[in-house]
Each structure stands twice: as structure tokens, then as C-alpha cells.
Amino acid sequence: MVTHLMQGRVSRKEAPMWKKISNKAVLFFVFVMILLPEISLAFNDETRCQMLKDAISLCPRNLKAHLTAHFQTVHQGIHFADRNKQARDSIRVDDIKLSYDRIVAGLRQGKDNDFDTNHRFGLLACFVAETISPSNFKTTTSLVPKKVVYDGYHKVAKVDVNVSHLIVKYRKPYSHSRNRQVTDYLYNVALNQIVDHWISAWQAGGKAPGLLVARGTNISHASQVILLKGGG
């Protein structure tokens, strides 16, 4: 529409100049898109995959067995933010509480194996991670730290209150940080928070979690991080 209006205002002699400018603009846009890496969330898809595996491995025995059995469905849920690039800005505290409540309701109603119940486990993990994740910045590099440590189970009594606390404590002060030490730290925080929310929802749904993983248990990613960096 803008081009059409402009053509009505310029003379025939001026038209070729507009065409040249337009062509240059298109070429510049293509050039920029080629040079710039994909704009992604700090916890990109590769990072999210590892975070999901880590979270499941730190879950108590019964919950771990359940999530492992429904891994593909849970996996789809945690990648919600990769399918929706505006996810970070659109996720609200109410959305997180709703996902949590629907997991609890599904478990109480005996819908343990339903797609929606297990997909919500992944969505909840995604939403919690994005509450803690630094803001968007350009990266195609996996942000998996060399080591993560489990800080033990902490019951989430009120999801909305806990999430609001996470926003104040982590997102606001670190929202524009690109420091690798910071992203490693936030990965660890997000991982532990996901496990806390999962166990709390599982128990609230009337399920016995099974034997808890010992506090201080750590997971090493040293070899994976080296491989992701191309050998060095």
C-alpha cells in the first residue's frame, strides 16, 4: 500500500530512483539476515533438551519412571518456547499456575497417561525456565553448563507466589546478562525449580513420588560441552 501511494506521487523520472533504493534495501536486508545468527531465547532448543533430561534424572523414583515413559509428550511441551518465539513475553504467572493445576487435576482424575496431563509437565518446565532465563539475545550456542548440582526438594506451596518471587530474584536482576557464568547459574536454578514444581504437582495429585534423589547430587556435562564447542 505504501509503495502504491508513493508511485502516485512521484514523476516517471523519479520512479527509477525509488526502484534503485528499494532494490538496495532488499539486498541489505538479505545481507543482514545471512550474517546475523538466529535470534533465540537464552535457553535455546538444544539447552532445553538437556535441561529436560537433567530434570527427569533428578526426580524421585516413581515420578522419574512416569516421565521417562511419557518422554516424547513431555518433550513436546518443553519446546513450546521454541515454536512460539514470543513465548517469553506472553507467558504470565497465571499460565504457569494453570499448567500446574491441570497436572494436579489430571492426576487426581486418573488421567496419568493422557496426552494433556503429560504435555503439561513439559509446558510447566518451559514456563518455569523462561521465568528464570535471561532475556533474548543472539546465540546459536548451547548454554549447557559443565556441571549442575541438585539442591534438594523444596515444596512449592503456592505456585503464583513462588513464580513472582523467581521473577524478582532472577529475571529482573539478570534480564540482560550475557555472561556465561550467569547463564550457567540460571540453568542450575531453573533445573532445580522445575524438579520442585514437578514433585509438588505429583504429590498434590495424590501420587507417591518414591525415593528422593540425595541433595548435592551432581550431573557432569563436561564431555558434552566440549563436543558442542567443536572439540575445544
C-alpha positions in Angstrom: 0.0 0.0 0.0 2.8 2.4 0.9 4.6 1.6 -2.5 1.3 2.2 -4.4 0.8 5.6 -2.7 4.4 6.7 -3.4 4.1 5.7 -7.0 1.1 8.1 -7.4 3.1 11.0 -6.0 6.4 10.7 -8.0 7.1 11.5 -11.6 8.2 9.0 -14.2 11.7 10.4 -14.0 11.8 9.8 -10.2 10.5 6.3 -10.3 13.8 4.6 -11.3 15.5 6.2 -8.3 12.8 4.7 -5.9 13.3 1.4 -7.6 17.1 1.5 -7.0 16.6 2.4 -3.4 14.1 -0.4 -3.0 16.5 -2.9 -4.5 19.3 -1.8 -2.3 17.1 -2.1 0.8 16.1 -5.7 -0.1 19.8 -6.6 -0.7 20.8 -5.0 2.6 18.0 -6.9 4.5 19.1 -10.3 3.0 22.8 -9.5 3.8 21.9 -8.8 7.4 19.8 -11.9 7.7 22.7 -14.1 6.4 25.3 -12.6 8.7 23.3 -12.5 12.0 22.8 -15.8 13.8 19.2 -16.9 14.7 17.7 -14.9 17.4 16.7 -17.3 20.2 15.9 -17.4 23.8 18.9 -17.8 26.2 17.7 -21.4 26.9 17.5 -22.5 23.3 16.1 -25.7 22.0 19.4 -27.7 22.5 19.7 -26.4 26.0 16.1 -27.2 26.8 16.5 -30.8 25.7 19.4 -31.3 28.1 17.6 -29.4 30.9 14.6 -31.8 30.4 16.8 -34.9 30.7 18.6 -33.5 33.7 15.3 -32.7 35.5 13.9 -36.2 34.9 17.2 -37.7 36.2 16.9 -35.7 39.4 13.2 -36.7 40.0 12.3 -39.3 42.7 11.9 -42.9 41.5 8.2 -43.1 40.7 7.9 -39.7 39.1 11.1 -40.4 37.1 9.7 -43.7 35.8 6.4 -41.9 34.8 8.1 -39.0 32.9 10.5 -41.4 31.2 7.6 -43.5 30.0 6.0 -40.4 28.5 9.2 -38.6 27.5 8.1 -37.7 23.9 5.0 -36.0 25.1 6.8 -34.1 27.9 9.5 -33.2 25.4 6.9 -31.5 23.1 5.8 -29.4 26.0 9.2 -28.0 27.0 9.8 -26.9 23.4 6.7 -24.6 23.4 9.0 -21.5 23.6 10.9 -22.7 20.5 7.7 -23.0 18.5 6.5 -19.6 19.7 9.3 -17.0 19.6 7.1 -14.5 21.5 6.7 -17.0 24.3 8.8 -15.2 26.9 6.8 -12.0 26.6 3.4 -13.8 26.5 3.9 -16.2 29.5 2.1 -15.0 32.6 2.1 -16.1 36.2 -1.5 -17.3 35.6 -0.4 -19.5 32.7 2.2 -21.3 34.9 -0.4 -21.8 37.7 -2.9 -23.1 35.2 -0.5 -25.7 33.8 0.4 -26.8 37.4 -3.3 -27.0 38.4 -4.2 -29.0 35.3 -1.4 -31.5 36.0 -2.8 -31.9 39.5 -6.4 -32.3 38.3 -5.4 -34.8 35.6 -3.6 -37.0 38.2 -6.5 -36.8 40.6 -8.9 -37.8 37.9 -6.7 -40.8 36.9 -5.6 -39.3 33.7 -2.0 -40.2 34.3 -1.4 -41.4 30.8 -3.4 -38.7 28.9 -1.5 -36.5 26.4 -2.7 -33.3 28.1 -1.5 -34.3 31.6 2.0 -35.2 30.4 2.3 -32.4 27.9 1.6 -30.0 30.8 4.6 -31.4 32.6 6.7 -30.1 29.7 4.8 -26.8 29.5 5.3 -26.2 33.2 9.0 -26.9 32.8 9.2 -24.5 29.9 7.3 -21.7 31.7 9.4 -22.1 34.8 12.6 -22.0 32.8 11.6 -18.9 30.9 10.7 -17.1 34.2 14.4 -17.5 35.1 16.1 -17.3 31.7 17.9 -14.1 30.7 16.2 -12.1 28.0 16.5 -12.8 24.3 19.9 -12.4 22.8 21.6 -13.7 19.7 23.2 -17.1 20.1 23.3 -20.5 18.3 25.4 -22.0 21.1 24.1 -24.4 23.6 24.1 -23.0 27.1 24.6 -26.3 28.9 26.9 -25.8 31.9 29.7 -28.2 32.7 28.1 -29.3 35.9 24.8 -28.9 37.7 24.0 -29.6 41.4 20.7 -30.7 42.9 19.9 -28.6 45.9 17.2 -31.0 47.3 13.4 -30.9 47.2 11.6 -27.7 48.3 7.9 -28.0 48.2 6.1 -25.4 46.1 3.1 -24.4 48.3 1.7 -21.6 46.2 2.8 -21.5 42.5 1.8 -17.9 41.8 3.7 -16.6 44.8 6.8 -18.7 44.0 6.9 -17.6 40.4 6.5 -14.0 41.3 9.5 -14.5 43.7 11.5 -16.0 40.9 10.9 -13.1 38.6 12.0 -10.6 41.3 15.1 -12.7 42.3 16.3 -13.8 39.0 14.7 -12.4 35.9 14.9 -8.7 36.9 18.5 -8.5 38.1 19.9 -10.8 35.3 17.5 -10.0 32.5 20.1 -8.5 30.1 23.2 -10.5 31.2 25.1 -12.4 28.5 27.8 -13.6 30.9 28.4 -17.3 30.7 28.8 -17.7 34.5 25.4 -16.1 34.9 23.7 -18.4 32.3 25.3 -21.4 34.0 24.0 -20.3 37.3 20.5 -19.6 36.0 20.4 -23.0 34.2 21.1 -24.6 37.6 18.4 -22.6 39.3 15.8 -23.3 36.6 16.6 -27.0 36.7 16.1 -27.2 40.4 12.9 -25.2 40.2 11.5 -27.5 37.5 12.1 -30.5 39.7 10.5 -28.8 42.7 7.4 -27.9 40.7 7.1 -31.4 39.2 7.3 -33.2 42.6 4.9 -30.8 44.2 2.3 -31.2 41.4 2.8 -35.0 41.5 2.2 -35.1 45.3 -0.7 -32.7 45.1 -2.2 -35.1 42.5 -2.2 -37.8 45.1 0.9 -39.7 43.9 3.8 -41.0 46.0 7.0 -39.7 44.5 9.2 -42.6 45.6 12.8 -42.3 46.8 14.1 -38.8 46.5 17.5 -38.1 45.0 20.1 -37.0 47.5 20.8 -33.4 48.0 24.2 -32.5 46.5 23.9 -35.0 43.6 25.6 -33.5 40.6 25.5 -34.1 36.9 28.6 -33.6 34.8 28.3 -32.3 31.2 32.0 -31.7 30.7 32.3 -34.1 27.7 29.1 -32.8 26.1 30.1 -29.2 26.4 33.5 -29.9 24.8 31.7 -31.7 21.9 29.2 -28.9 21.5 32.1 -26.4 21.2 33.7 -28.5 18.5 36.4 -30.1 20.5 37.8 -27.2 22.4 
